[in-house]
Amino acid sequence: MSHTAQNWAESFLNRLEEAHCKIDAQENTAPIVPRKFKLEPVMEAWKQSRQRLLMIGLVGTITSPKPPKMSFQQFLKFAKVPLTIKKSLKTLAADPNTTVVVVTSRRREYTEKLIGDTGAWVCAENGFFSRKTGSDQWTCASSRQGADDLSWMTETGE
């Protein structure tokens, strides 16, 4: 049998060793360093654009960072979107040329609790449900009647 964990591990380690040797052989070669990000051209293009779309992740992007020793499940219980971020989202969403969309795999109720009224569109449950700016109604991506009724699902215990 050739597709075993042992063969995979040996192959992986051999390729890793080869890559390491290549790097050692190029010791005097300058490393590839990305150019410094230039903010001015981006801001100029932003000001001149007529339509802008910002898609931003929720957990791990606009929430406060997870403390190093806290489990992810525990973090989700205490995660918050800082007030400064909510104000920034509200300012961006107020611009008629800008559409802000917050995307998440989390449930609608959890998302609403974290985001509040920022004026951003929200796509919850991996985009299966979406809510437009100014609406309190969620739209289901499926046209099937009752597709948004998830009451049959049980919560996963920890």
TAUR-V885563 format. One record per run of one state. SS is the DSSP state (helix for helix, strand for strand, loop for the rest). FROM is the first residue (numbers start at 0). TO is the last residue. If there is no record, write none. Layout:
BEGIN
<<SS:FROM:TO> <SS:FROM:TO>>
END
This chain:
BEGIN
<<loop:0:3> <helix:4:24> <loop:25:37> <helix:38:47> <loop:48:50> <strand:51:56> <loop:57:61> <strand:62:62> <loop:63:70> <helix:71:77> <loop:78:79> <strand:80:80> <loop:81:81> <helix:82:93> <loop:94:96> <strand:97:102> <loop:103:106> <helix:107:114> <loop:115:119> <strand:120:123> <helix:124:126> <loop:127:127> <strand:128:130> <loop:131:137> <strand:138:139> <loop:140:157>>
END
